[in-house]
């Protein structure tokens, strides 16, 4: 693990162009991908460690979700939401398997198509999406609903990886080089922001910014963009954020200003986390959860359920699993011999990192509540599918690390 961290420090400091063993693959054909399916080295190099970590996190998620939806309400059978999550996990496992089988370099060839399909889904949400709790974010597909903004995160990473892999230089990207990546970000960012879904829109922005820094930009570009971002905060406050979003920011700064309204979520979450102490109150015995004081306990605030029932020790186990998952993803990125694959693996790892960071900061009151689920732990089909497909792509890159062309 320490060696992997040191490797990534070198890459982040010098830019991935300076990593001599990474190169851009240009001669890959779709026929090569189908022949690749029968390569015995795929089984020999299969990344069982990543699979184990993923299943451990998903299994822990089911255990915590069962408590979140059942505590305080005894039932003879499984809760409907718990059943749905099992179905989503089973379906996402099949999609993860499919994403392993298709050689990742085929995503490079079809990146624009994947991006445009997700854009079309976002437009469909605005035209005929399901309206829930003041937001139009979901498309109804029979008994299930899909949130295209979740899938957009992965498609943006793919198209940015394809774009960046063709323009990386030792000097770093210039303002001109950033026009195309910026345009690819802007359209989904606006479409998601008007739903409104500030959390996912910010995730797209953070993912794009981190990937851009990873491939290296000129110093003047970096500092100019940083200054522009800071100076745009007042403009965003007055012209971009809606009243309820401003309320969330003000509540973050002072939760006690409206303890029974906007500040209720954060206050109850802190109480649940603090009451868990070192070892927790015991499984299914969390009072904040059982008495329904904790809102959204099965989605955005599921970490509070874990902290109350399992305490600091339970949270430490989850954070350790997440740390191993992120480190594994960074190692896959570093070891990949193809520039597109390296950037793609880094982008997926960054996507998972930002979701973890924002959700944990949110439930602890360190960031405003923006509605970002905890990967593989929170209830939500679209989030589970997106993250499992992303992990499948990481496995895809890892088992094809022997490829040199």
C-alpha positions as CSV (number, residue, x, y, z in Angstrom):
1,X,0.0,0.0,0.0
2,X,2.8,2.4,0.9
3,X,4.5,1.7,-2.4
4,X,1.3,2.4,-4.3
5,X,0.9,5.8,-2.5
6,X,4.5,6.7,-3.3
7,X,4.0,5.8,-7.0
8,X,0.9,7.9,-7.2
9,X,2.7,10.9,-5.6
10,X,5.2,10.7,-8.5
11,X,2.4,10.6,-11.1
12,X,0.4,13.5,-9.6
13,X,3.6,15.6,-9.2
14,X,4.9,15.2,-12.8
15,X,1.7,14.4,-14.7
16,X,0.9,11.0,-16.3
17,X,2.8,12.0,-19.4
18,X,6.1,11.6,-17.5
19,X,5.2,8.0,-16.5
20,X,7.3,6.4,-19.3
21,X,5.4,3.0,-19.5
22,X,2.0,4.7,-20.3
23,X,1.2,5.2,-23.9
24,X,-1.8,6.0,-26.1
25,X,-3.3,3.0,-27.9
26,X,-4.4,4.0,-31.4
27,X,-4.5,0.8,-33.4
28,X,-7.1,-1.0,-31.4
29,X,-10.0,-2.5,-33.4
30,X,-13.3,-3.9,-32.4
31,X,-12.3,-7.3,-33.8
32,X,-9.4,-7.3,-31.3
33,X,-11.9,-6.9,-28.5
34,X,-13.9,-10.0,-29.4
35,X,-10.7,-12.1,-29.8
36,X,-9.7,-10.8,-26.4
37,X,-12.7,-12.5,-24.8
38,X,-11.1,-15.9,-25.3
39,X,-7.6,-15.0,-23.9
40,X,-6.8,-17.4,-21.1
41,X,-4.7,-14.7,-19.4
42,X,-7.9,-12.9,-18.4
43,X,-8.6,-15.7,-15.8
44,X,-4.9,-15.9,-14.8
45,X,-4.8,-12.2,-14.0
46,X,-8.3,-11.8,-12.5
47,X,-8.3,-9.4,-9.6
48,X,-9.9,-11.4,-6.8
49,X,-8.8,-8.8,-4.2
50,X,-10.9,-6.1,-5.7
51,X,-13.9,-8.4,-6.0
52,X,-13.5,-9.4,-2.3
53,X,-13.3,-5.7,-1.1
54,X,-16.4,-4.8,-3.2
55,X,-18.5,-7.7,-1.9
56,X,-17.4,-6.9,1.7
57,X,-18.7,-3.3,1.3
58,X,-21.9,-4.3,-0.5
59,X,-22.5,-7.0,2.2
60,X,-22.0,-4.5,5.0
61,X,-24.4,-2.2,3.2
62,X,-27.1,-4.8,3.2
63,X,-26.7,-5.4,6.9
64,X,-26.9,-1.7,7.7
65,X,-29.8,-1.1,5.3
66,X,-31.8,-4.0,6.9
67,X,-31.5,-2.2,10.2
68,X,-32.3,1.2,8.7
69,X,-35.6,0.0,7.2
70,X,-36.6,-2.5,9.9
71,X,-35.5,-1.1,13.3
72,X,-38.5,-0.2,15.5
73,X,-41.0,-1.8,13.1
74,X,-40.9,-5.6,13.7
75,X,-42.1,-7.5,10.6
76,X,-42.4,-11.2,9.7
77,X,-40.9,-10.6,6.2
78,X,-38.3,-8.5,4.5
79,X,-39.0,-4.8,4.0
80,X,-39.9,-3.8,0.4
81,X,-36.9,-1.4,0.1
82,X,-34.5,-4.2,1.3
83,X,-35.9,-6.6,-1.3
84,X,-35.5,-3.9,-4.0
85,X,-31.9,-3.3,-3.0
86,X,-31.1,-7.0,-3.3
87,X,-32.7,-7.0,-6.8
88,X,-30.6,-3.9,-7.7
89,X,-27.4,-5.5,-6.4
90,X,-28.1,-8.7,-8.3
91,X,-28.8,-6.8,-11.5
92,X,-25.7,-4.6,-11.0
93,X,-23.6,-7.7,-10.5
94,X,-24.6,-8.9,-14.0
95,X,-23.9,-5.5,-15.4
96,X,-20.5,-5.5,-13.7
97,X,-19.8,-8.9,-15.2
98,X,-20.7,-7.5,-18.7
99,X,-18.4,-4.5,-18.2
100,X,-15.6,-6.9,-17.4
101,X,-16.1,-9.0,-20.5
102,X,-16.1,-6.0,-23.0
103,X,-12.4,-4.9,-23.4
104,X,-12.1,-1.4,-21.9
105,X,-10.5,0.0,-25.0
106,X,-13.8,-0.4,-26.8
107,X,-15.2,2.3,-24.4
108,X,-12.6,4.6,-25.9
109,X,-14.0,4.0,-29.4
110,X,-17.6,4.4,-28.3
111,X,-17.2,7.2,-25.7
112,X,-19.1,9.8,-27.7
113,X,-22.0,7.4,-28.2
114,X,-22.2,6.6,-24.5
115,X,-22.0,10.3,-23.7
116,X,-24.8,11.3,-26.1
117,X,-27.1,8.5,-24.9
118,X,-26.8,9.8,-21.3
119,X,-27.4,13.3,-22.5
120,X,-30.6,12.1,-24.2
121,X,-31.7,10.5,-20.9
122,X,-31.1,13.7,-19.0
123,X,-33.2,15.6,-21.6
124,X,-35.9,12.9,-21.3
125,X,-35.9,13.5,-17.5
126,X,-36.7,17.2,-18.0
127,X,-39.5,16.4,-20.5
128,X,-41.1,13.4,-18.9
129,X,-39.3,12.7,-15.7
130,X,-41.0,11.7,-12.4
131,X,-41.5,14.6,-10.1
132,X,-40.6,13.8,-6.4
133,X,-40.0,16.1,-3.5
134,X,-39.6,19.2,-5.6
135,X,-37.1,17.6,-8.1
136,X,-37.5,16.0,-11.4
137,X,-34.6,13.5,-11.5
138,X,-36.1,10.0,-12.3
139,X,-37.4,8.1,-15.3
140,X,-40.0,5.4,-14.6
141,X,-39.2,2.1,-16.2
142,X,-42.0,-0.2,-15.2
143,X,-41.9,-0.9,-11.5
144,X,-38.4,0.7,-11.2
145,X,-37.2,4.2,-11.5
146,X,-33.8,5.2,-12.9
147,X,-31.8,8.3,-12.2
148,X,-29.8,9.2,-15.4
149,X,-27.7,11.7,-13.6
150,X,-25.9,8.8,-11.8
151,X,-25.1,7.1,-15.1
152,X,-23.9,10.5,-16.4
153,X,-21.0,10.5,-13.9
154,X,-19.6,7.3,-15.5
155,X,-20.2,8.4,-19.1
156,X,-18.5,11.7,-18.4
157,X,-15.5,9.9,-17.0
158,X,-15.3,7.7,-20.1
159,X,-15.5,10.6,-22.6
160,X,-13.1,12.7,-20.7
161,X,-10.6,9.9,-20.5
162,X,-10.8,9.5,-24.3
163,X,-10.4,13.2,-24.8
164,X,-7.5,13.7,-22.3
165,X,-5.6,10.6,-23.6
166,X,-5.3,12.3,-27.0
167,X,-3.9,15.6,-25.8
168,X,-1.6,14.9,-22.8
169,X,1.8,16.7,-23.1
170,X,4.8,17.1,-20.9
171,X,4.2,20.8,-20.6
172,X,0.6,20.4,-19.5
173,X,-2.7,21.4,-21.0
174,X,-3.3,24.9,-22.1
175,X,-6.5,27.0,-22.1
176,X,-7.2,25.9,-25.7
177,X,-6.8,22.2,-24.7
178,X,-9.5,22.7,-22.0
179,X,-12.2,24.0,-24.3
180,X,-13.4,20.5,-25.3
181,X,-13.3,19.0,-21.8
182,X,-15.1,22.1,-20.5
183,X,-17.8,21.8,-23.1
184,X,-18.3,18.1,-22.3
185,X,-18.8,19.0,-18.7
186,X,-21.0,22.1,-19.2
187,X,-24.0,20.4,-20.9
188,X,-24.7,17.7,-18.3
189,X,-23.8,20.1,-15.5
190,X,-26.5,22.5,-16.6
191,X,-29.1,19.7,-17.3
192,X,-28.6,18.2,-13.9
193,X,-28.5,21.6,-12.1
194,X,-32.0,22.5,-13.4
195,X,-33.6,19.3,-12.2
196,X,-32.4,20.5,-9.6
197,X,-29.7,18.2,-8.3
198,X,-26.9,20.4,-6.9
199,X,-25.0,17.4,-5.3
200,X,-24.6,15.4,-8.5
201,X,-23.8,18.6,-10.5
202,X,-21.0,19.4,-8.1
203,X,-19.8,15.8,-8.3
204,X,-19.4,16.2,-12.0
205,X,-17.4,19.4,-11.5
206,X,-15.1,17.8,-8.8
207,X,-14.5,14.7,-10.9
208,X,-13.6,16.8,-14.0
209,X,-11.3,19.1,-12.0
210,X,-9.5,16.2,-10.4
211,X,-9.0,14.4,-13.7
212,X,-7.7,17.6,-15.3
213,X,-5.1,18.1,-12.6
214,X,-4.1,14.4,-12.9
215,X,-3.3,14.7,-16.6
216,X,-1.4,17.9,-15.8
217,X,-2.2,21.5,-16.8
218,X,0.0,24.5,-17.2
219,X,0.6,26.4,-14.0
220,X,-1.0,29.6,-15.2
221,X,-4.0,27.6,-16.3
222,X,-4.3,26.0,-12.8
223,X,-4.0,29.3,-10.9
224,X,-6.3,31.2,-13.2
225,X,-9.0,28.5,-13.0
226,X,-8.6,28.4,-9.2
227,X,-9.0,32.2,-8.9
228,X,-12.0,32.1,-11.3
229,X,-13.7,29.4,-9.2
230,X,-13.2,31.3,-6.0
231,X,-14.4,34.6,-7.5
232,X,-17.5,32.9,-9.0
233,X,-18.8,31.9,-5.5
234,X,-20.7,35.2,-4.9
235,X,-22.2,35.1,-8.4
236,X,-23.4,31.5,-7.8
237,X,-24.9,32.5,-4.5
238,X,-27.0,35.4,-6.0
239,X,-27.9,34.0,-9.4
240,X,-27.5,30.2,-9.4
241,X,-28.6,28.7,-6.1
242,X,-32.3,28.4,-5.2
243,X,-33.7,29.6,-1.9
244,X,-33.8,26.1,-0.3
245,X,-30.2,25.5,-1.4
246,X,-29.1,28.8,0.2
247,X,-30.9,27.6,3.3
248,X,-28.9,24.4,3.3
249,X,-25.6,26.4,3.2
250,X,-26.8,28.7,6.0
251,X,-27.9,25.7,8.0
252,X,-24.5,24.2,7.6
253,X,-22.9,27.3,9.0
254,X,-25.4,27.4,11.9
255,X,-27.6,24.3,12.3
256,X,-29.4,25.8,15.4
257,X,-30.9,28.6,13.4
258,X,-33.8,26.3,12.4
259,X,-33.5,23.1,14.6
260,X,-37.0,21.8,13.6
261,X,-36.7,22.7,10.0
262,X,-33.6,22.9,7.7
263,X,-31.2,22.1,10.6
264,X,-33.1,19.0,11.7
265,X,-31.2,16.5,9.5
266,X,-27.8,17.6,10.6
267,X,-28.7,17.9,14.3
268,X,-30.2,14.4,14.5
269,X,-27.4,12.9,12.5
270,X,-24.8,14.3,14.9
271,X,-26.8,13.0,17.9
272,X,-26.9,9.5,16.3
273,X,-23.2,9.5,15.5
274,X,-22.2,10.8,18.9
275,X,-24.4,8.4,20.9
276,X,-22.7,5.4,19.3
277,X,-19.5,6.1,21.2
278,X,-16.8,3.4,20.7
279,X,-18.7,0.2,20.1
280,X,-22.3,1.4,19.5
281,X,-25.7,0.5,21.0
282,X,-26.0,-2.8,19.3
283,X,-27.5,-4.0,16.0
284,X,-31.1,-3.0,15.6
285,X,-31.0,-1.1,18.9
286,X,-30.3,2.5,17.7
287,X,-32.9,4.8,19.2
288,X,-32.5,7.6,16.7
289,X,-33.1,5.1,13.9
290,X,-35.8,3.0,15.6
291,X,-37.8,6.0,16.8
292,X,-37.6,7.7,13.3
293,X,-35.8,10.7,14.6
294,X,-33.2,10.3,11.9
295,X,-34.5,11.4,8.5
296,X,-33.5,9.7,5.3
297,X,-31.8,6.9,7.4
298,X,-31.8,4.4,4.5
299,X,-30.3,6.8,1.9
300,X,-28.2,9.9,2.5
301,X,-27.8,9.4,6.3
302,X,-27.3,5.7,6.5
303,X,-23.8,6.3,7.9
304,X,-25.5,7.7,11.0
305,X,-27.3,4.4,11.5
306,X,-24.0,2.5,11.3
307,X,-22.3,4.9,13.7
308,X,-25.1,4.7,16.3
309,X,-25.4,0.9,16.3
310,X,-21.8,-0.1,15.6
311,X,-19.9,2.9,17.0
312,X,-16.5,4.2,16.0
313,X,-15.2,0.6,15.5
314,X,-17.9,-0.1,12.9
315,X,-17.2,3.2,11.1
316,X,-13.5,2.4,11.2
317,X,-14.0,-1.0,9.5
318,X,-16.1,0.7,6.7
319,X,-13.5,3.4,6.2
320,X,-10.7,0.8,6.1
321,X,-12.6,-1.1,3.3
322,X,-13.1,2.2,1.4
323,X,-9.4,3.1,1.8
324,X,-8.4,-0.3,0.4
325,X,-10.9,0.1,-2.5
326,X,-9.5,3.5,-3.4
327,X,-5.9,2.4,-3.1
328,X,-6.6,-0.6,-5.3
329,X,-8.1,1.7,-7.9
330,X,-5.1,4.0,-7.8
331,X,-2.7,1.0,-8.2
332,X,-4.7,-0.2,-11.2
333,X,-4.4,3.3,-12.8
334,X,-0.6,3.4,-12.2
335,X,0.1,-0.1,-13.5
336,X,-2.0,0.2,-16.7
337,X,0.2,0.4,-19.8
338,X,-2.4,2.3,-21.8
339,X,-3.0,6.0,-21.3
340,X,-6.8,5.8,-21.8
341,X,-7.0,3.0,-19.3
342,X,-4.9,4.8,-16.8
343,X,-7.0,7.9,-16.9
344,X,-10.2,5.9,-16.9
345,X,-9.2,3.9,-13.8
346,X,-8.2,7.1,-12.0
347,X,-11.5,8.8,-13.0
348,X,-13.6,6.0,-11.6
349,X,-11.6,5.9,-8.4
350,X,-12.0,9.7,-8.0
351,X,-15.8,9.3,-8.6
352,X,-16.0,6.8,-5.7
353,X,-13.7,9.0,-3.5
354,X,-15.8,12.2,-3.9
355,X,-19.0,10.4,-3.1
356,X,-17.5,9.0,0.1
357,X,-15.9,12.3,1.1
358,X,-19.1,14.4,0.5
359,X,-21.5,11.9,2.1
360,X,-19.4,11.5,5.3
361,X,-18.7,15.2,5.5
362,X,-22.4,15.9,5.0
363,X,-23.7,13.6,7.8
364,X,-21.1,14.9,10.2
365,X,-22.1,18.5,9.5
366,X,-18.8,19.4,7.8
367,X,-20.6,20.2,4.5
368,X,-24.1,21.3,3.5
369,X,-26.6,18.6,2.9
370,X,-26.6,18.0,-0.9
371,X,-28.0,14.5,-1.3
372,X,-25.0,12.4,-2.3
373,X,-25.4,8.6,-1.4
374,X,-22.7,6.5,0.3
375,X,-21.3,4.1,-2.4
376,X,-22.7,0.5,-2.1
377,X,-24.1,1.3,1.3
378,X,-27.0,3.7,0.7
379,X,-30.3,2.5,-0.7
380,X,-30.7,3.4,-4.4
381,X,-30.7,1.4,-7.6
382,X,-29.0,3.9,-9.9
383,X,-26.2,4.6,-7.5
384,X,-25.5,0.9,-7.0
385,X,-25.6,0.2,-10.7
386,X,-23.2,3.1,-11.5
387,X,-20.7,2.1,-8.9
388,X,-20.8,-1.6,-9.7
389,X,-20.3,-0.9,-13.4
390,X,-17.4,1.4,-12.5
391,X,-15.8,-1.3,-10.4
392,X,-16.4,-3.7,-13.2
393,X,-14.4,-1.4,-15.5
394,X,-11.6,-1.2,-12.9
395,X,-11.5,-5.1,-13.0
396,X,-11.5,-4.9,-16.8
397,X,-8.5,-2.7,-16.8
398,X,-6.7,-4.7,-14.1
399,X,-7.0,-8.1,-15.8
400,X,-5.9,-6.7,-19.1
401,X,-2.8,-5.1,-17.7
402,X,-0.6,-7.5,-19.7
403,X,-1.9,-5.8,-23.0
404,X,0.7,-3.8,-24.8
405,X,-1.1,-2.8,-27.9
